[in-house]
Amino acid sequence: MTLDTFTRSQWYAIGRLPDFDGAEAKPVRLLSQDLTVSDKAGVLSVNDADGRSLLTQIRYGHLWTTLSDTPRPLYDMPEFDEPDRRLVTAGGVGVRCSGLRCVENFLDMAHFPFVHTDILGVEEHPSVESYDVSMDAEKDEIWATKCKFFQPMASAAASGGQITEYKYRVPHPYSTILYKTCPIRDNVWDLVGLFIQPVEEDECIVHSFILVFDDENTDTGLLHFQQNIFLQDRMILENQVPRKLPLDPRWELPTRADASSIAYRRWLKANELQWGVALFNEAA
Amino acid sequence: MIQLHDYPLSGNCFKVRFLLEQLDLEYQSILVDFYPGYEHKSPRFLDINPLGQLPAIVEGGEAVRDAQAILVYLATAYDKSGKWFPRDRQGEVYQWLAFADQLTGSISAARLHDAMFYRLDVGKARSDGIRLLRIIDEHLWFAEKDGHEWLLPLPHPTIGDVACFPYIALAEEGGIDLAPFSSVSRWMERFMRLKGFKPMPGMMPLPMPKETP
């Protein structure tokens, strides 16, 4: 499948800053292309296979690059500038499926009791209550709001079960951010997010972060909470068939609980995204 | 109290946690940033284990390193029943502890390659892992035929089973399909039904209720 304009025009995180300390033409794969990253006296540069220098920026604890000369701007997360928040970057994890599948799985609350049993859900409370999904037309991003779920251990700082309120944001085909009730402060949200590096159409590296208020846990404790959750997801993601994301409605049957996933698929279609999408007639 | 230098996503740490819990021993888990921080290669940790490998335990100021050695240490020191490390069957148990070490060198290596980008020959790691799975599957097939459920012909598991279990149960994370190994799959299911068993991420939970009717 050729690279569509929507996919090509995005910025992609390709690693945390420490991953490139002293790098000399370190190989990185993005959108089926071989790139290299070099660190010259603390300045990181990215080149493609023809030696062309690509645009870069350092944001949200990661190095970002793009194949486009005129990329869409990278979305804003003003919470990264708030004092007292702690940022933990979990390191890239390889997953054998389309990165689009990872975004969709992240949006899905129905799997919590069964995949993240006794952490993000319990089998006795499996139902997903109605929530709102809307498009922010100006920023061209999806928001799912008023999501509520009973969670026995919503975060590393949680001391017991609580009804956690969630907001999900999809500002980029390969990024998604969760805003969840902070268990230790009122009226603020903790952030958990995925910056996905699409390697091939059906293979990706998931860079994740947490940006939270937490006075109790060590960075390693926060990191392990996040890695535990993601490795539980990885097992499920690698067992999904097909590995690319099906957009054809004849293929998978959504329910009301999948409202955010439906919006995501519609948004990808409206933007004519093709790379990483499974074609119905291929499987038939 | 026993201190365990621990990483939740390590199969070798899992087996030590499992035995500690089976023996009802209190322990303190000291989290090590294995990935992406590679803290097990840091000077602080190399003081505890110069090999730079997890897990290690420290008790009364003395460190014991190597997952299999820790299982032997804990069973010898604390298992009054003598079931986990039967004295009259030590040779057979050691054989499976050594086998477990080979699983670390193959299946665990493939898993680290696929998920965390360790640089190694993943084709060789997978084919070595598959060769080991064939061996243990055949062993378990004959064991089942003789009416036995565990690696040793005893009515209960030993630290040999504990040592071999995690990286077999995590094989699919390293791109190795377990479907062809039916005796291994049944043995894993029996292991997952042991009282107090909690799967770690990457181990597919059982599809059936944990209590057999």
Interface residues (C-beta under 8 A of the other chain):
Chain A: R16 P18 D19 T89 A90 G91 G92 V93 G94 R96 T117 T218 D219 T220 G221 L223 H224 Q227 N228 I229 F230 L231 Q232 R234 M235 E238 N239
Chain B: Y7 P8 L9 L31 V32 D33 Y35 P36 G37 E39 D114 A115 M116 F117 E172 E173 G175 P201 G202 M203 M204 P205
